[in-house]
Amino acid sequence: MHTQAVVNQKGGCGKTTTAIHVATFLARQGRRTLLVDLDPQGHATLGLGLTSAASSQGTYEVLIGTRGLEEVLVEGPIPNLAIATASISLAAVEQLLAGRERREARLRDALATLTETARFDEVVLDCPPSLGLLTFNGLWAADRVLVPIDPSVFSLDGLQRLCETITLVEATSGRVIPRDAVLTMFDRRTRFGRDLAATVADAHPREAALLRSRVRVCTRLREAALRGVPVTELDIHCNGFRDYRALTDELLDRREQGGAPLANVCEAAQAGDQASDRVTLTDFEVVDHSVTGSVRGPAPDWLNVEPIAPFPSVAGVAGVYGPIPIKGGVIVRFRDPQAKEVKIAGSFNDWRPDENVITRREEDGTWQKIVFAHPGSYEYRLVVDGDWEADPNNEAQVANSLGGVNSVLHV
């Protein structure tokens, strides 16, 4: 059984949203997952459509010793997910346990009983925004720590202090607790957002590895919380769904690889117009349509690569139009000899035409758009001489809110 604590003593950084969705995506992969709400505010409980009244017992009773953890569990809104709910009573735990032996290990001892029964594969702990006894219980119980940080100097300061606290727990418990940090509430559309993200990448404490995944600002996440469901039950095409799925996959990969240190992977967050003019290199194998060769162009912002010259022509795709999957992205080919300008906009670039896209026009009027994105499905439209239209070479389409249709590509 693996236990991940989601911790940051600074509030408003997306901690509970991250805990809910990491637990949700683990459960969606068929892993039996327990979400433990340790926050007296009970926001993880509320965010999954429950209230403290939904279960007469919760983590408060577990920590003070009147109930076992198995006795207080509530089934979540999706299969394979259970919840230990929280209530305002948790605020009194520190006073009630004052002077008790092993008070910081109460949750760890409770989780040990689940290990014996092998009921769960994964445990996610939503810790409160403080460094009191409840958070110490979470740290003592955790195998790993995930720290969500919003792009702000306050969050950086909080991360530094949290790393110092974890070091103290390591010294007293005789364990090493790997720690990862993920950037949340990221808005790459603004220079200010890119500036702050670059600052976080450069200044975060090296004791915590800054993950490649980033969680973008997404209204759908707020709507999901309002409805009391994870975003997986609301909109599987939104950025929040894609970002938290990518984050969960990266956390699992790092765990399997032993949590190897990461390089500074936020280069694309650099501020200024120079970032958009920079051309970088990485090779992408074509993985479908029996196309050979490779594509060279601007790398995804989660890859760490060096600047070089523009990409050469793409071989092997003559006569093929529509989206062509490649490793790390898609080539969208469209032919219109009369078009003076063709752009592409979609959910992969926040519907900003040609942002984070590289373009090549061939002599026969074929336009090639190289799109890089995390794995997932994305809606898009072509903008031909200012007119927005679905891709006529792509049969995969979905209705949009304006009464038309969007094309769909898969990475």
C-alpha positions in Angstrom: 0.0 0.0 0.0 1.4 3.4 -1.1 0.6 6.5 0.9 0.9 10.0 -0.6 0.4 13.1 1.5 -0.7 16.3 -0.3 0.7 19.1 1.8 1.2 22.9 1.8 0.7 25.1 4.8 -0.2 28.0 2.5 -3.9 28.0 1.6 -5.4 28.7 -1.8 -2.8 26.8 -3.8 -5.0 24.0 -5.1 -4.0 21.4 -2.4 -7.5 19.9 -1.9 -8.3 19.9 -5.6 -5.0 18.1 -6.2 -5.7 15.5 -3.5 -9.2 14.8 -4.9 -8.1 14.4 -8.5 -4.9 12.4 -7.8 -7.1 10.0 -5.8 -9.7 10.0 -8.5 -7.3 9.2 -11.3 -5.6 6.4 -9.3 -9.1 4.9 -8.8 -9.9 5.2 -12.5 -6.8 3.1 -13.2 -8.4 0.3 -11.2 -6.3 1.0 -8.0 -8.3 0.6 -4.8 -7.8 4.1 -3.4 -8.6 5.7 0.0 -8.8 9.5 0.3 -8.3 10.6 3.9 -9.5 14.2 4.7 -7.3 15.6 7.6 -8.5 19.2 7.2 -11.1 20.5 9.8 -12.6 22.5 6.9 -13.6 19.2 5.3 -13.2 20.5 1.7 -12.1 17.2 0.3 -15.2 15.7 1.8 -17.4 18.5 0.4 -15.7 18.4 -3.0 -16.8 14.8 -3.4 -20.4 15.6 -2.6 -20.4 14.5 1.0 -20.8 16.4 4.3 -19.7 15.6 7.8 -23.2 14.4 8.4 -22.9 11.8 5.6 -20.9 9.7 8.0 -21.4 9.9 11.8 -17.8 9.0 12.3 -14.7 10.2 10.5 -11.0 11.0 10.9 -11.6 12.8 14.2 -12.8 9.5 15.8 -9.9 7.6 14.3 -7.3 10.0 15.7 -8.7 10.1 19.2 -9.0 6.4 19.2 -12.8 5.8 19.5 -13.1 4.1 16.1 -10.9 2.1 13.7 -10.3 3.5 10.2 -12.2 0.7 8.5 -15.3 1.6 10.6 -15.5 5.2 9.3 -15.0 4.8 5.5 -17.6 6.1 3.0 -17.8 5.0 -0.6 -16.9 7.7 -3.1 -18.7 8.9 -6.2 -16.7 6.6 -8.5 -15.7 2.9 -8.3 -12.5 2.0 -6.3 -12.6 5.2 -4.3 -13.4 5.4 -0.5 -13.2 8.4 1.8 -12.5 9.0 5.4 -14.5 12.2 6.0 -13.5 15.2 8.1 -15.5 17.7 10.2 -14.8 20.8 12.3 -14.2 18.5 15.3 -10.7 17.8 13.9 -9.7 21.3 15.1 -9.8 20.0 18.7 -7.5 17.0 18.1 -4.3 18.8 19.0 -5.6 19.9 22.4 -7.2 16.5 23.2 -4.0 14.6 22.4 -1.6 17.1 24.1 1.0 15.2 26.1 -0.1 11.8 24.7 2.7 9.4 23.6 3.0 8.8 19.8 0.3 11.3 19.1 2.0 12.2 15.8 1.8 8.6 14.7 -1.9 8.0 15.3 -2.8 8.0 11.6 0.2 5.9 10.7 -0.9 3.2 13.2 -4.5 3.4 11.9 -3.3 2.9 8.3 -1.2 -0.1 9.4 -4.4 -2.0 10.0 -5.4 -1.5 6.4 -2.0 -2.9 5.3 -2.8 -6.1 7.1 -6.2 -6.5 5.4 -4.8 -5.5 2.0 -8.0 -3.6 1.2 -6.3 -0.6 -0.5 -3.5 -0.1 -3.0 -3.3 3.6 -2.7 -3.9 6.2 0.1 -4.0 9.9 -0.5 -3.9 12.3 2.5 -5.4 15.8 2.2 -3.5 17.7 4.9 -4.7 21.0 6.4 -3.1 24.3 5.5 -1.0 24.4 8.7 2.0 22.7 10.3 0.2 21.5 13.4 -0.4 18.0 14.7 -2.7 17.0 11.9 -0.1 17.7 9.2 2.5 15.9 11.3 0.3 12.9 11.4 0.1 13.1 7.6 3.8 13.4 7.2 4.5 10.5 9.6 2.1 8.3 7.7 3.3 9.2 4.2 5.7 7.3 1.9 5.9 10.4 -0.4 4.9 14.0 -0.2 3.3 16.1 -3.0 3.4 19.9 -2.6 1.1 21.9 -4.8 2.5 25.4 -5.3 0.7 28.3 -7.1 3.0 30.8 -8.9 3.6 33.2 -6.0 6.5 34.2 -3.6 4.3 33.2 -0.7 4.0 29.7 -2.0 7.8 29.5 -2.5 8.3 30.6 1.1 5.8 28.0 2.3 7.6 25.2 0.3 10.9 26.1 1.9 9.5 25.9 5.4 7.7 22.7 4.6 10.9 21.1 3.4 12.5 22.0 6.7 9.6 20.4 8.5 9.9 17.2 6.5 13.6 17.1 7.2 12.7 17.2 10.9 10.2 14.4 10.5 12.8 12.3 8.6 15.3 12.8 11.5 12.9 11.8 14.2 11.3 8.9 12.3 14.5 7.5 10.8 13.0 7.5 7.3 13.6 9.3 4.0 10.4 10.9 2.6 10.7 11.8 -1.1 9.0 15.1 -1.9 7.7 16.4 -5.2 6.3 19.9 -6.1 3.7 20.6 -8.8 2.9 24.0 -10.2 -0.9 24.7 -10.0 -3.1 27.5 -11.2 -0.7 28.2 -14.1 -1.8 30.7 -16.7 0.6 30.6 -19.6 -1.4 33.1 -21.6 -0.1 36.1 -19.6 3.5 37.3 -19.4 3.0 37.7 -15.6 2.1 34.1 -15.3 5.1 33.0 -17.3 7.3 35.2 -15.3 6.1 33.8 -12.0 6.4 30.2 -13.3 10.0 30.9 -14.3 10.7 32.3 -10.9 9.3 29.2 -9.2 11.4 26.9 -11.5 14.6 28.8 -10.6 14.0 29.4 -6.9 12.2 26.3 -5.6 14.1 24.4 -2.9 16.2 21.6 -4.4 15.0 19.2 -1.8 11.8 19.0 -3.7 11.7 18.0 -7.4 9.6 20.3 -9.5 7.5 18.0 -11.7 7.1 18.3 -15.4 3.3 18.3 -15.1 1.6 21.6 -14.5 -2.0 22.3 -13.6 -3.5 25.2 -15.6 -6.2 27.5 -14.5 -9.5 25.7 -15.4 -13.0 26.9 -14.7 -14.3 23.4 -15.0 -12.4 22.4 -11.8 -14.4 25.0 -9.9 -17.6 23.9 -11.4 -16.9 20.3 -10.5 -16.2 21.3 -6.8 -19.5 23.2 -6.8 -21.3 20.1 -8.0 -19.5 17.9 -5.5 -17.9 15.6 -8.2 -14.4 15.2 -9.6 -13.9 16.8 -13.0 -13.8 13.3 -14.5 -17.6 13.2 -14.0 -18.1 16.6 -15.6 -15.8 17.2 -18.6 -13.2 14.8 -19.9 -12.0 17.3 -22.5 -11.1 20.2 -20.3 -7.5 21.2 -19.3 -8.1 20.2 -15.7 -8.9 16.6 -16.7 -5.8 16.3 -18.9 -3.5 18.0 -16.4 -4.4 15.9 -13.4 -4.3 12.7 -15.5 -0.8 13.7 -16.6 0.2 14.5 -13.1 -1.0 11.2 -11.7 0.8 9.3 -14.5 4.0 11.2 -13.7 3.8 10.5 -10.0 3.4 6.8 -10.7 6.3 6.8 -13.1 8.5 8.6 -10.6 7.6 6.1 -7.9 8.5 3.2 -10.2 11.8 4.8 -11.1 12.7 5.5 -7.5 12.0 9.3 -7.7 15.1 10.2 -9.7 16.0 13.9 -9.6 14.5 16.1 -12.3 16.2 18.8 -14.3 14.8 22.3 -14.4 11.9 21.6 -16.7 10.0 24.9 -16.8 12.1 26.6 -19.5 8.9 27.3 -21.5 7.7 29.6 -18.7 10.4 32.1 -19.4 9.0 35.6 -19.8 9.2 37.9 -22.8 8.7 37.6 -26.5 12.0 35.8 -27.0 10.4 32.6 -25.6 7.9 32.5 -28.5 10.7 33.1 -31.1 13.0 30.4 -29.8 13.2 27.3 -31.9 14.3 24.1 -30.1 15.0 20.6 -31.2 13.8 17.1 -30.3 13.1 14.1 -32.6 9.6 12.7 -32.7 9.0 9.3 -34.4 5.9 9.0 -36.5 3.8 6.3 -34.9 0.9 5.9 -37.3 -0.2 6.0 -41.0 3.0 4.0 -41.9 4.9 7.3 -42.1 8.7 7.2 -41.7 11.2 9.8 -40.7 11.1 12.4 -38.0 9.8 15.8 -37.3 12.0 18.6 -35.9 10.5 21.6 -34.3 9.8 23.5 -31.1 9.8 20.9 -28.2 7.0 20.6 -25.7 7.4 23.0 -22.8 7.9 20.0 -20.5 11.1 18.9 -22.3 14.5 20.3 -21.5 16.3 20.8 -24.8 18.8 23.2 -26.4 18.2 25.9 -29.1 19.0 25.0 -32.7 18.0 25.8 -36.3 14.5 25.4 -37.7 13.2 22.0 -38.7 13.7 20.5 -42.2 10.9 19.2 -44.4 8.9 16.2 -43.2 9.3 13.1 -45.4 6.8 10.4 -46.2 3.5 12.3 -45.8 2.8 13.5 -49.3 -0.9 13.0 -50.1 -1.9 12.4 -46.5 -4.1 15.1 -44.9 -5.7 15.6 -41.5 -4.0 14.8 -38.2 -1.0 12.4 -38.3 0.1 11.2 -34.8 3.7 11.5 -33.9 5.5 10.9 -30.7 4.8 13.8 -28.4 2.2 15.5 -30.6 0.4 15.6 -34.0 1.0 16.9 -37.5 -2.1 18.4 -39.0 -1.9 18.7 -42.8 -4.4 20.8 -44.8 -4.3 21.7 -48.5 -5.7 24.9 -49.9 -3.7 26.5 -52.7 -5.8 29.6 -52.6 -5.4 30.3 -48.8 -3.2 33.1 -47.9 -3.1 32.2 -44.2 -4.0 29.1 -42.3 -3.8 28.8 -38.5 -4.9 26.2 -36.0 -6.6 26.8 -32.6 -7.8 24.3 -30.0 -7.9 23.2 -26.4 -4.2 22.3 -26.6 -3.3 26.1 -26.9 -6.4 27.6 -25.2 -7.9 28.4 -28.6 -5.3 31.0 -29.4 -4.5 30.6 -33.1 -1.0 29.2 -33.8 0.2 29.6 -30.2 2.8 27.0 -29.5 2.4 25.6 -33.0 5.1 25.5 -35.8 4.0 26.0 -39.4 5.4 25.0 -42.7 3.8 25.8 -46.1 4.7 23.7 -49.2 4.7 24.9 -52.8 1.5 23.0 -53.6 -0.5 24.9 -51.0 -0.3 22.2 -48.3 0.0 23.6 -44.8 1.6 21.6 -42.0 0.9 22.4 -38.4 3.1 20.7 -35.8 1.2 20.6 -32.5 2.9 19.3 -29.3 0.8 18.4 -26.3 0.5 15.9 -23.4 -1.3 12.6 -24.2 -5.0 13.1 -24.5 -7.8 14.2 -26.8 -8.1 17.8 -28.0 -10.8 19.7 -29.9 -9.6 22.1 -32.6 -10.6 24.2 -35.6 -8.7 25.6 -38.6 -8.7 29.3 -39.2 -8.5 29.8 -43.0 -8.0 33.5 -44.0 -9.9 34.5 -40.8 -12.7 32.0 -41.1 -13.0 29.3 -38.4 -13.9 25.8 -39.7 -13.7 22.2 -38.8 -10.9 20.1 -40.5 -12.5 18.7 -43.6 -10.0 15.9 -43.6 -10.8 14.6 -40.1 -14.0 12.7 -39.6 -13.6 12.8 -35.8 -15.9 15.7 -34.7 -18.0 16.8 -31.7 -20.7 19.4 -31.4 -19.6 22.7 -29.9 -21.6 25.3 -27.8 -22.1 27.6 -30.8 -24.1 25.1 -32.8 -21.2 24.0 -35.0 -18.7 21.2 -34.8 -15.1 21.0 -33.7 -12.6 18.4 -35.0 -10.9 16.1 -32.5 -7.3 14.9 -32.5 -5.5 12.5 -30.3 -2.0 12.6 -28.9 
